[in-house]
Amino acid sequence: MAPLQGPGASVRAVGGRGVPSGERGSAVVDFVMVSILIVMLLLAVLQVAVYVHMRNVVTASAQAGARYAANADVDSSLGAARTVEVVARATSVQTAEGLTCTSGEEVDASGLTLVVVRCSGSVPSLLATLGNLLPLEVTGRAVKEAA
């Protein structure tokens, strides 16, 4: 068998396959780099899902708090406390404690009295070391019943 000459001279036979000698072990490096990219994309998609879920839960809770405070025999300022209570039951106490909610009455353009509950806070990140990065601000409204 004649020795290899020309462009393929640096190819060695390893296990019956021709592998360029400068590329041995590069598959492991490629796998690690692609795996890191895929894991980061997965975490980003999961974080978006957590954010959307938390926003929906807090929005629904603010609306429930506003409906509760809109009853004729209930003070309008109790809507914020009810909102935090509903969020604590739906998610966790730590998430509810991270929210700042206020409630009060407003008059809209048509003359109706509305109970408005506003909540602000942040959504916890999947990586605990990053803290709470994503801001959250929601508003719930309900028409106040006449006494």
C-alpha positions as CSV (number, residue, x, y, z in Angstrom):
1,M,0.0,0.0,0.0
2,A,1.4,3.3,-1.0
3,P,1.7,6.2,1.5
4,L,-0.9,8.9,1.2
5,Q,0.2,12.0,-0.6
6,G,-1.6,15.3,-1.5
7,P,-4.4,16.9,0.4
8,G,-5.4,13.8,2.4
9,A,-1.9,13.2,3.7
10,S,-2.9,14.2,7.3
11,V,-5.8,11.8,7.6
12,R,-5.2,8.8,9.8
13,A,-7.2,5.6,9.9
14,V,-8.8,5.4,13.4
15,G,-11.1,2.4,13.9
16,G,-11.6,2.0,10.2
17,R,-12.6,5.6,9.6
18,G,-10.6,8.4,8.3
19,V,-10.5,11.2,10.9
20,P,-8.3,14.3,10.3
21,S,-5.7,14.4,13.1
22,G,-6.5,18.0,14.0
23,E,-10.2,17.3,14.6
24,R,-10.0,14.5,17.1
25,G,-12.3,15.2,20.1
26,S,-14.0,18.1,18.5
27,A,-17.4,16.3,18.6
28,V,-17.4,16.5,22.4
29,V,-16.7,20.3,22.3
30,D,-19.5,20.8,19.7
31,F,-21.9,18.7,21.8
32,V,-21.2,20.8,24.9
33,M,-21.6,24.1,23.2
34,V,-24.8,23.1,21.5
35,S,-26.1,21.6,24.8
36,I,-25.5,24.8,26.6
37,L,-27.3,26.8,24.0
38,I,-30.3,24.4,24.1
39,V,-30.5,24.5,27.9
40,M,-30.4,28.3,27.9
41,L,-33.2,28.5,25.3
42,L,-35.2,26.0,27.4
43,L,-34.8,28.2,30.5
44,A,-35.8,31.3,28.6
45,V,-39.0,29.7,27.3
46,L,-39.8,28.4,30.8
47,Q,-39.2,31.9,32.3
48,V,-41.6,33.4,29.8
49,A,-44.2,30.8,30.7
50,V,-43.7,31.6,34.4
51,Y,-44.0,35.3,33.8
52,V,-47.2,35.0,31.7
53,H,-48.7,32.6,34.3
54,M,-47.9,35.0,37.2
55,R,-49.3,38.0,35.3
56,N,-52.5,36.2,34.6
57,V,-52.9,35.0,38.2
58,V,-52.2,38.5,39.7
59,T,-54.6,40.1,37.1
60,A,-57.4,37.7,38.0
61,S,-56.7,38.2,41.7
62,A,-56.9,42.0,41.3
63,Q,-60.2,41.7,39.5
64,A,-61.5,39.4,42.2
65,G,-60.4,41.9,44.9
66,A,-62.0,44.8,43.0
67,R,-65.3,42.8,42.7
68,Y,-65.2,42.0,46.4
69,A,-64.6,45.6,47.4
70,A,-67.3,46.8,45.0
71,N,-70.1,45.2,47.1
72,A,-72.4,47.7,48.7
73,D,-71.5,46.7,52.3
74,V,-67.7,46.5,51.9
75,D,-65.2,49.3,52.2
76,S,-63.3,49.9,49.0
77,S,-59.9,49.8,50.7
78,L,-60.4,46.1,51.4
79,G,-59.8,45.2,47.8
80,A,-56.0,45.2,48.1
81,A,-56.0,42.9,51.1
82,R,-58.4,40.5,49.3
83,T,-56.1,40.5,46.2
84,V,-53.0,39.6,48.2
85,E,-55.0,36.8,50.0
86,V,-56.1,35.4,46.6
87,V,-52.6,35.5,45.2
88,A,-51.2,33.8,48.3
89,R,-53.7,30.9,47.8
90,A,-53.1,30.7,44.1
91,T,-49.3,30.8,44.2
92,S,-47.3,31.1,47.4
93,V,-47.1,33.4,50.4
94,Q,-43.6,34.6,49.3
95,T,-45.0,35.7,45.9
96,A,-47.9,37.5,47.6
97,E,-45.6,39.3,50.0
98,G,-43.6,40.6,47.1
99,L,-46.6,42.5,45.7
100,T,-47.7,46.0,46.6
101,C,-51.4,46.5,46.2
102,T,-53.6,49.5,46.6
103,S,-57.3,50.0,46.2
104,G,-59.6,52.9,46.0
105,E,-62.5,54.5,44.3
106,E,-62.5,56.4,41.0
107,V,-65.2,58.0,38.9
108,D,-65.1,57.3,35.2
109,A,-66.1,59.6,32.4
110,S,-69.7,58.3,32.4
111,G,-70.1,59.1,36.2
112,L,-69.9,55.5,37.4
113,T,-68.0,54.9,40.6
114,L,-65.3,52.2,40.1
115,V,-63.3,50.3,42.6
116,V,-59.7,50.1,41.3
117,V,-57.1,47.7,42.6
118,R,-53.5,48.2,41.4
119,C,-50.7,45.8,42.1
120,S,-47.1,46.1,41.4
121,G,-44.1,43.8,42.1
122,S,-41.9,41.4,40.3
123,V,-41.9,37.8,39.1
124,P,-39.3,35.5,40.6
125,S,-36.7,34.2,38.2
126,L,-36.1,30.4,37.7
127,L,-32.4,31.0,38.7
128,A,-32.6,32.1,42.3
129,T,-29.3,33.9,42.1
130,L,-30.7,36.4,39.6
131,G,-33.4,37.6,41.9
132,N,-36.6,39.2,40.8
133,L,-35.9,40.7,37.4
134,L,-39.3,41.0,35.6
135,P,-41.5,43.8,36.7
136,L,-45.3,43.3,37.1
137,E,-48.0,45.9,37.2
138,V,-51.7,45.0,36.9
139,T,-55.0,46.8,37.5
140,G,-58.5,45.4,38.3
141,R,-61.7,47.4,38.1
142,A,-65.3,46.8,39.2
143,V,-68.4,49.0,39.3
144,K,-69.2,50.0,42.9
145,E,-72.7,48.9,44.0
146,A,-75.0,51.6,45.3
147,A,-76.0,51.4,49.0
